[in-house]
Amino acid sequence: MALHLRNDALKCRMFPSSLGPMSLRWFNRLQHSSIHSWDELAEAFVSRFITNSRKPKPKEFDSLMSMRMKDSESLKNYSSRYWEVYNEVDGGTEDMAITAELRHSLSKRPAKNMRDLMSQIQQYVRVEEDRARTRGEIKDNATMKDQRPFTTPSPRIGSIQETENRLPENEQLIFFSDEDLRDVQTPHDDPLVVKLRIGDSDVKRVLIDQGSCFEIMYPDLFHGLGLKQTDLQPYDVPLIGFSGESIRPMGQITMTVHTGPISLDTEFLVVDVPSPYTAIMGRRWLHKLKAVPSSLHQKLRFPTDFGIMEIKGDQVASKQCVMAAIKQNPPGAKQKGKKRNILRSVGDLNPDDRTKLVNFLTSNVDVFAWDPYEVPGVDPDYIQHRLNVDPHSKPVQQKSRRSAPVHAEAMQQPGHDRMSFLDAFQGYHQIALSPEDREKTAFITPLGIYCYKVMPFGLKNAGATYQRMVTRMFKDQIGKTMEIYNDNMVVKSKLSQNHLEDLTKTFRILRLHKLRLNASKCVFGVRSGKFLGFMVSHGGIEVNPDQIKAIQELRAPRTHKEVQRLTGMTAALNRNALSPLEKVGLALIIAAKKLPHYFQAHTIYVVTQYPVQAMFHKADFTGRIWKWGAKIGTLDVKYLPRTAIKGQILADFVAEFTPTTEQEDLNKTTFQENTPENSGWWKIYVDGASNARGSGTGVVIITPDETVIEQSIRLDFKTSNNEAEYEAVLAGLNSAKTLGAQQLIVHCDSLLVASQINGEYMARDERMAAYLLKTLATPSITVPACHIHTITVGPCWMDPYVHYLKEGVLPEQKKEAEIVRRKALRFWLSKESKLYKRSFSGPYLLCVHPDIVEDLLFEIHEGICGSHTGGRSLAHRALTQGYWWPYMQKDAVTYVKKCDKCQRFSHSVHQPAAELLPLVSPWPFAQWGMDLVGPLPRATGNRRWLIVATDYFTKWVEAEPLANIRDKDSIKFVWKNIITRFGIPKTIISDNGTQFTSKPFMKYCSELGIRNVYSSPTYPQSNGQAEASNKTVLDGIKKRLEDAKGRWVEELPNVLWTFRTTPRRSTGETPFSLAYGSEAVIPLEIGLPTLRTSEWEPTRNNLAQSQALDLLEERREQAMIRLASYQQQLKKGYNKNVRPRSFQQGDLVLRKVLGNTKNPTDGKLGPNWEGPYRVRSVTGVGAYHLENLNSIPLPRPWNVSNLRKYFH
């Protein structure tokens, strides 16, 4: 039916084939020409079988007429029981249902049709459930207990009552009269405050406000309902009050508001402001409810299916809320608050200066603004902003915004005794936007289309416009008594008594041009303050201490997300930073710009140790490096390396610290007393300090020739002052020892350290004792130790030949003596008693002792000239080098076999290591193989992946394109494409992708009794059926696509249809026939009819279809036999090339290097195997669980094809 979605006639004709016995009887009784479209048929069917209940045995109409509601039975249960019996009546019509007893049990108004009757039943069920719900009585507000008592009217406040006013059918009139004022205290001006049921709670103090376009929820109700911040949805549009103030909501939440039988899902905006009300119900809720409120009558009336209902207001709660609001905002509080905010911004001055400054600011309060409605804006005739967006205009490249150097230099000038820091109130918005450019800033909101009338903050050149305005305004004060950068202004005075005069001039200009200040950001009469991120004081500009504190108190990252955030911050800081190599290139570019005539007229030699030429000529550089290279390439610039200066430095050092020959001779011949004043003593002055920021030491060494050497060391661990002194002494002694000093005098300013080293004080503290032991107990001169190793050579096979050739002595045993005498003819003994073997093709070969055979093989195989050849080549190479020993080729093969590098870099084994194990499904759709294909070319909906599932029995394929490869997408695919169509499978085979191995997916399958089987990593043959289906589907898609590769999603259904209707080689049948018992009608049979389509007759076709279904089991068994035969043929051919490999528990193996474990920097030079790993257990046929040498298990089993034995 999917091929004919728009053919109503065909769908109506095909519809009876899907009906059961009872629904088919209803369909056959439909009157002729009563159905004109598919929609009418669907509506009639849903109305008839709304309960979707079927009984095998039909009942008579008498059983329906005799039904009665039981005493303890609810209307909902009675209605369900009634429709069950009605559906079982044979020949029942809508007239029967309408005229039956259920209609008289509900309402006297007759129902027009079946749909109307069902609507009446549902309304009465809701009323019944609402009345059964327990509601609490309205309680007094705990915060208002001191108010006078109020007599509650006799009808319950907030209750819903049905009025007696009745109109003709389908006409309900809502009106109020003087009769409704009987229970209301008049006269009054109270708002309408009611009690509503929101969610599952009764909520008091709910204001009905027709002037509000939103429903508002305040914090008392938000927390009282047990809601949390995570329950809110984001809402970024601010709320504007009638006085112009804006409030940004915390978020929005949808709650159900119950009013009698009507329940409406209402969106509330949660605002974090104090209010005597718990919530405000606005126009949207009133309009949806079709309610009419009357604050005069203190009632809210709304229509229902049972008549007009009303909600009574609570005048007591209304008066209490009004009184609470007056206490929160008394008259005149706003003006007093303005002056109070101004007084807070006054600095710490003496009483006289403070009084004068306060009086001045109070008298100029009109220069300040507290909300946007108090800002008149600068006169447009003075300045206005224009948007030069003419398509014919040349685009202007904007520079990055930063403070100009002149502003920083001006603020660095010290000597200002008093300063005031001013900030304009939304300064950019005080400049008008050109009227002809306002439409260019239009934007769309949920409330309508708006445009800017003032200069927005987001414009790139808004700062330049504002800077031009203030520069023009204060051109006489800038540089003298003012410094301005955009909306940040500083009024500075060298003398404190002149500061008020300077402020007067500034305020006069501000008032003249209607420029308003932000009182909360202004500071007056201070000696220091923050300006452009720096601290400005009497001494000049300094670093902002808040920024230093922020860096010092920066918390170390603890989570993966915090590490990423810190990395992003450092990357942003270094984005514009230059490396040392780029700095050299920039210096060369600047020099070329400053001195173009020199660079163009002469050859320029650049002497540098950096590879500047390589940087400019490198092809993969882009951006500024590429521009610099293009500029330098037009000039004659040559690069020379810097000459080495290390040798000169060493020569100067030796000349400085080597004593002269005359001084040495004088010391030998002349007697001189050995005192500290003589030149043979070295002097060391040390000092150490510790504070909260860290510890450090300082060392000054004075050589005998008065040369001063200074050294400073920062300690990266916490110490006390005395410990720092010890560290300084140790550092000085180490430095003196390095310089070769023999006689030292150490000066230390710590009496404790000096006395402990001299032995006058005892080191009682453990740390002091450790430092003292380090200082005195360790010898200053280390004597190198001499180690003697004895090499012993044991007996070997050469001893009998050496004794025979040297002394003529043979072994005692005759047989062994005869062997030695005969083989000795092939050996020769040199004068040094070295045994040689006579070679057939070359010089004599030196016989090697067995103890050094391994060392010789190591040198030839892995030494300087080693090439890691094979065992046979290694033995021949040793032979050609002139060495020989028995079984040398066997030893060489064994050595190469155990070589770690030869094993890890050996070739991959492509022969199968285990026999083929075919998988068989016991019945159709019991075992599915799933796999993920992609990424594919991006298609509509950002879909780049294809998930494919194949049934192992019928070879039926299900596939669906995906935009994401998450576990919830896999769960949705299994439910939609497998379970709901073919039932719950027994086994699902997949790879080890996270979308199949995640806990949610495994839990979902286990709850349904599905067994998950996973293939070995990098061994797709474990799930060969899925891989084969993937290949067939992809091949079909490739052949259908041309240049538009993104159309693979549209071609996927065609490929799947072809796959399902094509006979498979393994079964000899099409997947469609094995699934449904007959072949599908393909589009070709529509244009070129076959016998079954041209001679189609319903009765004969139904009989043939039934016979095909009866023979389907036999057909499937034959397909299973063919499948088993086909698998045996494949297994026989596969097993011919098998080279069996197996391991035992505890064996060491190497694992093939995979794509995700390969080092990307190795390229083609990386190893083919990694490890070794230890076999932990044998999982199955050809599968093993591994662990590393530290007994840490590896996830998932590994197939034997990816393993090889490791020899050691």
Steps between C-alpha positions, in 0.01 A plus 500: 500500500805718532520521120153655477482745791299753295258248341190508727305254290773239514543544875125459557497180294803359681369594845263199554792257459643616834175469702399229743169311507306754712633810321444332164131447587474872579664586168262280300195670659606848384240659271573544132658841409531592871883530480651752257868516610762321702475762778125429541566127520774549761279733708208254494724210598660688793160617628363146484793315657628771733561255784683256268340205679411174327316190623477178306132430569244767388221604736140613447357851536308396817824464695581865419154632597505312832824658623482714819759687703582332831482687830874506569605520136656816359379658181835430333484126572133485401579673167783256423277200579221645285719544191644150537149350484402736216794385287395136549143557379448345160339757270529793742459850356554855630125542558511209745781660698331842510158367605637257759488543878846664521372811327214537758745447784702807406304791362152595389637673191501245215828434323517578129736215409749255643777760530273738698403219738865410562581868570222518763628187672856632520382834650300329773794271579724804554242664727470182702879472546531870588233475770665191650830684544544635852556871527628690800322797642637852447722600791600846614842633400744450791671833431174696528368380839508851645228617259148549622264204470280473197174313479511242221187483283291189525601354159848355516766735357669365191235229454354422160121514478258442217263792452130460439499711183413274212469595132387302204725225369852606391442856628662612830485860614734635769376808688517659845220672691445671833402165644866400476595779744323344796810325632739786417605780732435824317620751415848360428788524255641154564658297219362158420700243701388135482616152588586261216624145476838505327648158444401288798490787755243764597660842461374813680558869424479464120441838332273517195649781289355584159786744441765227502576320176693223682436267791750575777622269778681648802769330716260408784292282268802374305668362811171398661423265209838332549636619166870541425708708265554195277124484434503839326533557130709797382319826425713799396240770425478753787166607651417870482278654769263791454763733653764385252715284727615170350532167682670195350313181596676199651334284235164357404315187608176334391251410774143367483236738643174328602178702499207270553475252212748698292875438526731726299876465452626850575849642450621702801793742498691470828635834627725541802344814654311538828124519472204454735336284230596144420410521130335723240260359242498718189307537180629187329358272769172698516455480123570127488252447784251745336461650845361842595634649826332776701700664777189692609300182559812304610414215266645321199252324272569265210293270280508120522303215348290496817422869504661819629733445795658764721794542740448735795770745600651543846472864613698433819800370310461782249516772769795331670695485173434870433621599848813286466582661163464851651742410780757373252490816283407808711446837323817701439728201535627530144624861538663422834662198346652711225668735748611207711668339197681824423626532859642147485727601212673776699854414611659530845549876547528736793164630631515840328596365157246222531220742586583720201520204262173350628318832461639534150386151393158541663443821311601332174295184543336568161829408329461140619264233369369179657297352215483551121190719525698767686747534212391768248796431271742732323347743254499337151605833352820472703586142402326195361618164376467392139524153347703515180365184344482630145587203275713733289705618800845360559516270805707624791722258691447561871789487743473305822368714787756590766600802697700750302864552617439868567242413768737266681786750476277779633393297802861406577578863585513520882417791725116508511368532853124457432320299233141418411411207277185549290305249293224588255164324540476271198715748314450359151121518537522876565598558137212502253503285190442669168126472410570369152720223645262373770330247277839344431513382864157333499468163673215259573381397846201293616324828578558667164757672282722764662782728395756712683444875536830546682850372430523129598788357699581227251618721213871478423544874453271609785799564724657730242180705473472534878869591530462776240202639692669520842823632343300780343313572824802512730766620259607776741530268803662188342865478591466763774233403748336204320589176327231319298482165332148435366257511794778483764598850620744618765496851648843563654626792705852563621364694799211366704349846548465539121321169449150636564558772241611243242190291572279807455637559149450135412141484629416823317600338171314179584181694579539711185514196270252290708756227565409301812725310743456165670508573874573138594828505303624849589751575774577858615787658691734201534877473481504178299261294291463261211523630144517278190597199711784674685532667840553876464637678805704803604818322391377408152361183346536161671387142446148421613525295823175320417660354188804389699275343763299321232817342357634407844174345612439320171388152598680206349284304255340193653286362219542435131269791420701743716823393326340572162380838627849590627655388171256719310584800720874457445446452129302827488785679680760358262295550185670828418831416666807463281760228531868603517539400136200713396635794703823492299298498180286790623811701588629445147167612350491815714858583403413455133205739538700761691805485270364418153775689315773295667327167439430582135848636419727253683536135584389451858675233712299369793717326761279286725492161663131448409389333173330814367559409138339159546198662666446744212547230235288232666193419292258411780511839671198724448378839618751755615802270454408458134464877458837562664665243276351660189628840613852382581511297178500821294819622678862383483529349848756236590522307825821407684537293819643658811862411579567284806594696812523208742874461454566867575293482818694196623829669423401807700387280790832309510701820476302654784520211747849363423779644727803658329841337491661780700248457781560124510877551523453759771288263705771234470795714608355753742355407837154646549269447795183311408236749625157596369642823373737312269405426144460122553164525676158505331216696659136397476208715612165321515148605587163325491146623542152353508152655483147411390588532131797261508861456606835590351871524564779732398873424478791739442845342444816715512807334351854564630555755219188692608279370218132507606266223393130534584237226503127499583287188540122469531383205708193318371404361842391659828770572756551702814756783520759277669445225243548756223828605667618137497405472132705812430803354681468173302470690171807710584707195590399320180590802288837539676572133451422530130737798469780303673523699824702340783484754783167667579358755737116486506307802628143427610258744667319223691648447845320167536639356176852626561507373862363159403760459223782609738374256764405764753125424481333164493251433217185390684257527211496201265513713184787709639685182593450367146642822352793490740574139410481592130743785555765331719464123475526477121862497380596790283739290290368181346754225427405291200459133585683232307298185418678181387304232316641151446420329172497122515488278194348156549572183308366470147519286187837656396701366799557144363628634167725760663654238733555259212651753261711666770606206722389191307264395779181317406190432714503179705198345326606328178194595300525868592879490444449359151249777418741772621796350311305482173341849526822666614627483143251783419633729778818703550643644824683833488792610716257691723315169561200612294317229313419546131297287263624438150247645252416345163447829320699764689743575779513325831199555725544598864317265734273689738450404863132425585497769771561778248288366214202712605717815523639432153153448355381821668782703344440356152119514525434816702838677520628801311502309172204279587200484271270254680521238227348154518652202678655338193647832381635568848684165509650555152608850597680370810665236284622755244637716780725210606319341794379146556344287772286187496129541422559862406205511255260359762627749759460786250141401421418473871656841570309671219183330616543660846605845374246754628533742209484224239179374657336843530600609148433164333255473212131459563357149471225489239425127507197408712596365842180312589237305313183669380206477740170572318210657692148360460170657608241253640195681363423819301579832665655332806858615436594838354837643406536878545771733375560869442613638163656841463577778495325548168454827305287743700132471404184686602452528874879480548478121459841341443465150648310186400401233750432160340346184649487161322301191597721189490216270381303690233783748413245783547674840531381802697690830471445856613711818454608680819643840584655381828641166610378489858370213709151648507496502118592129500223427753249689287608309187466159672153588628371659180654280231535160670279448805182675380521330158643152561477445876764479770813322371705257703848623404651820360856479365692827463847646519650675802378852418387708797151526352468121550711445814366784714317424822161644384500281186604184686245568774226549240584170332526309829159624613349357180693173531728577203850351513778730381791337317800713401759425235871514575665839440639547144357162399187578295471134393335436838198691370541402137128509413476871595820583311374324187170688516681829548708436189194414289302804618791740443570358154136554407505859625827580317362380168189717533682825584683731264636835618233559767644273769272651763198326340595162646218536755240525222648199318521281814134370485547398135816305582334328797199407282733349241690305766184357654353388167821344358572127561801446722760244401518346847128418528382500137202714607425869531487646852145619425374151418661345810343771714147518354458174308467646149686721260438875504342684206776711352440823298595316179185287526285814491631616163558148361233283669567137576251218532437557871431871453301482179286202605457611861174393663437561874360161598755298312780726622396457864498122458843501339632728772372267772661201332831689473491576871431133579805398297719782637652282775611241243639778284700637794635155590623453144663842515671399826631180338639699206652750744673222696638349177622841387671561834673161487638583155632831627649334807676236289659761274594724791658223709741407218709809576481480878832503687391406852620712789390455860616619840470383856431699814815682607661516153653828388365634173535807279195688374472652155531880499161646414399840372393635839814375678748605233721801568408751227857639495649160403354496153621198304792451738290380794490142633244250376456331839482630856537338839576261644173405669413197709211264415254534787241245389365321194161653414393277211616356173787724393422778755712591803483748788834679550673695776817704508808404698363693800197265511263775380241336270427638153138571410326256265637169362741492205492265203797274434546655153622819672739318737834322472719324754772700669834327562731619775 
